Amino acid sequence: MLTWFRFVRVIKKITYHMDKPIASLNLSRYQFDLLMQVTFEPGINQKTCAERMNVTKGNITQHLDKLETLGLIQRNKIGRESSLELSQKGEKFVNEFMPIHDARVKEILSVLSPEEVNQLQSILRKLDRSIG
């Protein structure tokens, strides 16, 4: 149980540390996550985003509405589905913000050796796959 409690405590600390700059941009963690889904897979649809983020389609719609209002993404209707892409403003935003985000991630992981980072990746992948 000690391992579990330590794991949860670390997740909370990382989340707090990573949420601060995102909140300063007037985005929630979920909106940022959705923006990253669209960044790394242009043309992704809402259903796939909802499944990956483990939220409802209605919840995704709310987050998309906010990102669209901010001018960061655009929805392209293809039949009954919407294909999602970054707008020009969204691309500019991601290009400016990602170096800050990446630096924070590197700072957090800097206490680990390259071998420990690889071990952590393997462990997290194993947990992720076992949970489904």
C-alpha positions in Angstrom: 0.0 0.0 0.0 2.9 2.3 0.7 3.9 2.1 -3.0 0.4 3.0 -4.1 0.1 6.0 -1.8 3.6 7.2 -2.9 2.5 6.8 -6.6 -0.7 8.8 -6.0 1.2 11.5 -4.1 3.7 11.8 -7.0 0.9 12.0 -9.6 -0.7 14.8 -7.6 2.5 16.8 -7.4 3.3 16.3 -11.1 -0.3 17.4 -12.0 0.0 20.5 -9.8 3.4 21.4 -11.2 2.2 20.9 -14.8 -1.2 22.5 -14.4 0.1 25.9 -13.3 1.3 27.1 -16.7 -1.7 25.6 -18.5 -4.1 27.4 -16.2 -2.3 30.7 -16.8 -3.3 30.2 -20.4 -7.0 29.9 -19.5 -7.0 26.2 -20.4 -8.0 23.2 -18.3 -5.8 20.1 -18.1 -8.4 18.3 -20.3 -8.5 21.1 -22.9 -4.7 21.0 -23.1 -4.8 17.2 -23.4 -7.3 17.4 -26.2 -5.2 20.1 -27.9 -2.2 17.7 -27.7 -4.3 14.8 -29.2 -5.1 17.1 -32.2 -1.5 18.3 -32.4 0.0 14.8 -32.6 -2.7 13.3 -34.8 -4.2 15.9 -37.1 -7.6 14.8 -38.5 -8.4 12.7 -35.4 -12.1 12.5 -34.7 -14.1 13.4 -31.5 -15.0 9.8 -30.7 -11.3 8.7 -30.7 -10.4 11.7 -28.5 -13.1 10.8 -26.0 -12.0 7.2 -25.8 -8.3 8.1 -25.3 -9.1 10.7 -22.7 -11.6 8.4 -21.0 -14.4 11.0 -21.1 -17.9 11.2 -22.7 -18.6 12.6 -26.2 -20.6 15.4 -24.5 -17.6 16.3 -22.4 -15.3 16.3 -25.4 -17.8 18.6 -27.2 -17.6 21.1 -24.3 -13.8 21.1 -24.5 -13.8 21.5 -28.2 -16.3 24.4 -28.0 -13.8 26.2 -25.7 -10.8 25.5 -27.9 -12.7 26.5 -31.0 -13.9 29.7 -29.3 -10.2 30.5 -28.5 -9.4 29.9 -32.1 -7.0 27.1 -31.4 -8.7 24.3 -33.3 -11.1 23.8 -36.2 -13.7 21.1 -36.8 -14.2 19.8 -40.3 -17.4 17.9 -40.9 -17.1 14.7 -42.8 -20.5 13.1 -42.9 -21.6 12.6 -39.3 -18.0 12.8 -37.9 -15.9 15.9 -37.3 -12.2 15.8 -38.2 -10.1 18.0 -35.8 -7.1 20.1 -36.8 -5.1 22.9 -35.3 -5.9 26.4 -36.6 -3.0 28.7 -37.6 -3.4 30.3 -34.2 -3.4 26.8 -32.6 -0.2 25.9 -34.4 1.5 29.1 -33.2 0.3 28.5 -29.7 1.6 25.0 -29.6 5.0 26.0 -31.1 5.4 28.7 -28.5 4.2 26.8 -25.5 5.7 23.3 -26.1 9.3 24.3 -25.3 8.1 25.6 -21.9 6.1 22.4 -21.3 8.9 20.1 -22.5 11.3 22.0 -20.1 9.0 21.3 -17.2 8.8 17.6 -18.1 12.6 17.3 -18.4 13.0 19.1 -15.0 10.7 16.6 -13.3 12.4 13.6 -14.9 15.9 15.0 -14.4 16.3 13.1 -11.1 16.2 9.8 -13.0 19.0 8.3 -15.0 18.3 7.4 -18.6 18.1 3.8 -17.6 15.5 4.7 -14.9 13.5 6.7 -17.4 13.4 3.6 -19.7 12.3 1.4 -16.7 9.6 3.9 -15.8 8.3 3.9 -19.4 8.2 0.1 -19.3 6.4 0.0 -16.0 3.8 2.6 -17.0 3.2 0.9 -20.4 2.6 -2.4 -18.5 0.2 -0.7 -16.1 -1.6 1.1 -18.9 -2.1 -2.0 -20.9 -3.3 -4.1 -17.9 -5.9 -1.5 -16.9 -7.3 -1.3 -20.5 
